[in-house]
Amino acid sequence: MTARHGAVLSVTGVSRQFDGAPHKLFGRQRSEGVLAVRDVSFSVAQGEVLGLVGESGSGKTTLARMLVRLLRPTAGTVLLHGRDIYAMSDETVRRDVRPRVRMIFQDPDAALNPGYTIGEGIARAVALHAAGAVADVEGVVSSLLERVGMDGSYGRKYPDELSGGEKRRIGICRALSTDPDVIVADEPLSGLDVMLQERVLELLLTERARRGFAIILVSHDLERVNQVCDRVLVMLRGRVVEEVRVRPSDGGVTPYRHPYSVSLQLARTGLVGSLQGGEGAMLPASRDGAVVSGCVLATGCAMRVALGLPDVCAQAPPPLVAIAEGHQVTCHFADSLPAG
């Protein structure tokens, strides 16, 4: 993927395999693993907004959890300011990683302890990651709440007293509490109505402009990601199939070219049917994460059908090919992909 000088976070060759449950096949004991993330590489620069887009089962959330050291990769490295976060001791991670890379969880309740008030929870996060003693923790908490549009009274409430939208804002508040360099936001708009989605996005982008941190926005919504991101990585069954700069320097919009990315766009318009009950009708039913030798889209690619079903698509993983500045696809026939 595109390399960037002075990257805040750099990911190289990251994979994650989960062991499958043992089962018998033709009388033999077998145990098939699930390769949730496959050889992913990218970097994110200070202040950049990077989108990770894919449907359920694409591996985007698994990848996000590896970026914040909640899940160890099977292979590959994750560097924060050039330092491998998986080579660090737990104490070093607590001091140098946890404050710098923060996560907004898809389920906002996952980050809220029901036994603490909102103010107590934020105060604990501030105190835990502060380099030294914090003179006025209560003042810091009040200031953080104000920045996400909530008055001080919310600090005295418990999580079960908040609405879904309020919990999302508290999640952002907790992420901001350590003055991070990177915020990984996993489906932060999930379950919210359109108005609340706009408010949450505006809040994140306003704080990013103010403080200069990078955002990695994990989402299934390609249209929404296009509106706010500088670059987008499209994931399918654990692999990045396309990287595109959606806000090029000339102010234009780079069209997607990979067949799967195009199918996601068409799905938004209703021009294609559903993928196993979801968006993106190009793929037939198959076991998500199954280890395949060829392209992850080989069995459902319209481009391959148009080319007469060449064997190479099913036999060998496609290379990463640069088709324009800041635009790469994984495809054996990248030169033949139709322009948008």
C-alpha positions, 0 to 999 in steps of 0.5 A: 500500500501507499507509503507515507513519510512521517507516518504515525501508524504503519502496518506491514504484512499483517495477518490473523488466523483463527483456529477452526473447530476440529471435525471429521472428513472422510473419517479423518480428523481435520481442523480448518483455520479461518484467515480473517486478515490476510497480508494487509499493509498501509500507513496513516499520516498525522491528521489523515482520515483513512477509511476501512470499508467492507461488509460483515466478515471482511476482517475490518474489525479484526484489523482494527483491534490489532491496530490498538493491540487488543488482538495479536497478529499471526504475522506482520508488524504494527509500528507506532512512530516507528516502534513495534507495538507487539515487541513492547512490554505491557508496561511500555504499552500502557505508557506509550501506546494506550494513550496514543492510539485510542479506539471508539468501539462499535458497541459503546457499552463495551467501553462503559463500566456500569458501576461508575458514573460517566465522570468517574469513568473519564477521570479514571482514563485521564488519571491512568494515562497521565504522565504526571499528577493531574491537578484538576481532574474534575475540571478536565472531565468537565472540559472534555464533556463540553467539547462533545456538547454535553454539560457537566451534569452528564458526569453524574449520570450512569451509562444506563441513563444515556441514549445511544447517541449520548453514549457515542459522544461519551465514547469520543470523549474517552478517546480524546481524554489522552490527547491521542495521535490516532483514533480508530473508530469502529462503526461509530455511526452504527445504529444512529439515525441520519441526524445523529450520524452527522453530529458524531461525524462533525464532532470527530472531524472538528476535533481532528482539525483542532488537535491534528490526530489521524482517524481510521474510520471503520465502516460498511458504508462506502458512500459515507466514507467517501464524504469524509476520508482522504483515502479508502481501503476496501476489504473483502474476506480479509484482503485489501482489494483496492486503495484509492485516494478519494480526495486527490490534490486536484480536488477531483474524485477518483472512481473505484475500479475493482469489481468488488468496490464497484459492486458496493457502489451499485448496491447503494443504488439498488442496481444489484441484489444482495450478498447473503442478505447484505450489500454487494451482489457479486459474491456467491455463498461461501464460507467467510475466511476460508483459505483460498489459493487464488483471488478472494473474488474469483468465484463471483467476479463479473470481470472474470466472467467477461474475460472467459473465466481465466484459470489464474484468478482461481489459482494464484493470489493477484498482485497489487497493481498501481493504476494511477497515483495513489490508486492501487488494486489487487487484480490479475487484469488491472489494465483491463478494468473499466475506467469509472 
